Amino acid sequence: MGLKQIDFGTPEYEQMVQLRDEMLRKPLGLSFNDEELMEEKNEILIASYDDDEMLGCCILRPLDNETVRLRQMAVKDELQRKGIGASIISFAENLARDKGYRFIIMHARDTAIGFYEKFGYQIKGDEFTEVNIPHHIMEKELI
């Protein structure tokens, strides 16, 4: 398995959109629109691969000079609990740190809170609803 940063608009990016659509949007009866996808043009796109097959992905959205927001984290259903998500988180944190960021925040689905807590993320604030399901803001300082 390998991890890498990919470029917007490439065939790899199209694979990423398809994976996120299957894992994160379709189960909620949602889909991406062109405006949403265009916002990703200046974001840090990360993918995990086995040969040419994308196993998982996430996006880092710079918010300011110190903070990025981890978003759209997805791992194929049949590959979950095999360390792929952990590898993606570690890679994303290292990449953010290398780019000079001090904090990662996210809007974590309540079903994923336990996963992120294992990596030192902490809940900040009250539950809120996003894409029709419960979420919490989580944060971690990169040391």
Secondary structure, DSSP 8 states (H G I E B T S, - for coil): -EEEEE-TTSHHHHHHHHHHIIIIIGGGT----HHHHHGGGGSEEEEEEETTEEEEEEEEEE-SSSEEEEEEEEE-GGGTTSSHHHHHHHHHHHHHHHTT--EEEEEEEGGGHHHHHTTT-EEEEEEEEETTEEEEEEEEE--
